[in-house]
Amino acid sequence: MALEYELTCAVCLQLFEEPITLPCGHSFCLNCLENYWDSREEPTSCFCPNCREVFLQKPKLKKSNGIKINVVQVKCKTKYCRYSPVLESSEGSQPSKKQRRSPQGEPA
C-alpha cells in the first residue's frame, strides 16, 4: 500500500496518468497539473501544488517514465506484466533491450 500511496497524484488522488516531475521533485499527472495551473488567477506564475515552490516561468515538464512503469506494475498486481504499452515509445517502436524482459523478470 505504501508504493501505491507514492504513485498517487496529490491533485486527483488517483494513480498517476502521464506522470511528470517538477524541478522541486514532486510528481503529478500531466493533465492535473496543467488544469491546476490554467485555473489559477495569475497565469504568469506557476507553483507546485504540493510544496508551493514558485516558478517564475512555466517549467519544462519532464515525463517520469520510471514512475509510469511502477504505476503499470501496481495496476497489474504482478511483479512484471508481460506486455505493457507504457514500455513502448510514443513513436510505437519496440521496447529497448533494457526494457524487454522475459516472463521470469530476466533481460531478454
C-alpha positions in Angstrom: 0.0 0.0 0.0 2.9 2.4 0.6 4.0 2.1 -3.0 0.5 2.9 -4.2 0.5 6.0 -2.0 3.8 7.1 -3.5 2.3 6.7 -7.0 -0.8 8.8 -6.3 -1.3 12.3 -7.7 -1.9 14.8 -5.0 -4.4 16.7 -7.2 -6.7 13.9 -8.4 -5.9 11.4 -5.7 -5.7 8.6 -8.3 -2.7 6.6 -9.6 -0.6 8.7 -11.9 -1.7 9.1 -15.6 1.1 10.5 -17.7 3.3 11.4 -14.7 5.6 14.4 -14.8 8.1 15.7 -12.3 8.6 19.3 -11.4 12.1 20.8 -10.6 11.2 20.6 -6.9 10.9 16.9 -7.2 7.1 16.5 -6.8 5.2 14.5 -9.4 1.7 14.9 -10.8 -0.5 13.7 -13.7 0.3 16.0 -16.7 -3.4 16.9 -17.2 -3.9 17.5 -13.5 -1.0 20.0 -13.3 -1.9 21.8 -16.5 -5.5 22.1 -15.4 -4.4 23.3 -12.0 -2.2 26.0 -13.4 -4.8 27.0 -16.0 -7.4 27.5 -13.2 -5.1 29.9 -11.3 -5.9 33.7 -11.4 -2.3 34.6 -12.0 -1.3 32.8 -15.2 2.2 34.3 -15.2 3.4 32.4 -12.2 3.2 28.7 -11.6 3.8 26.9 -8.4 4.0 23.3 -7.1 0.6 22.3 -5.7 2.4 20.3 -3.0 5.2 22.4 -1.6 4.2 25.8 -3.2 7.6 26.4 -4.7 7.1 29.3 -7.2 8.4 29.0 -10.7 8.6 32.5 -12.3 8.3 30.9 -15.8 6.4 27.7 -16.5 9.0 25.0 -16.1 9.7 22.4 -18.7 7.7 19.4 -17.7 9.6 16.1 -17.8 7.9 12.8 -18.3 8.6 10.4 -15.4 8.9 7.0 -17.2 10.2 5.3 -14.1 7.1 6.3 -12.2 4.9 5.3 -15.1 6.4 1.8 -15.2 5.8 1.4 -11.4 2.2 2.5 -11.9 1.7 -0.2 -14.5 3.2 -2.7 -12.2 0.8 -1.7 -9.4 -2.1 -1.9 -11.8 -1.1 -5.3 -13.0 -0.7 -6.5 -9.4 2.3 -8.6 -10.5 6.0 -8.2 -10.3 6.1 -7.6 -14.1 3.5 -7.5 -16.8 4.5 -9.5 -19.9 3.3 -6.7 -22.2 2.8 -3.1 -21.4 2.2 -0.3 -24.0 3.9 2.0 -21.4 7.2 0.4 -22.2 6.9 1.3 -25.9 8.0 4.7 -27.0 5.4 7.3 -28.3 6.5 6.5 -31.8 5.3 2.9 -31.4 8.7 1.3 -31.6 9.6 -1.8 -29.7 11.0 -1.6 -26.1 14.7 -1.4 -25.8 16.8 -4.4 -24.7 17.0 -2.7 -21.3 13.2 -2.6 -21.1 12.4 -6.1 -22.5 12.3 -8.8 -20.0 11.3 -12.5 -20.0 8.3 -13.6 -18.0 10.7 -14.5 -15.2 11.9 -10.9 -15.0 15.3 -11.5 -16.6 16.5 -9.4 -19.5 15.6 -10.9 -22.9 
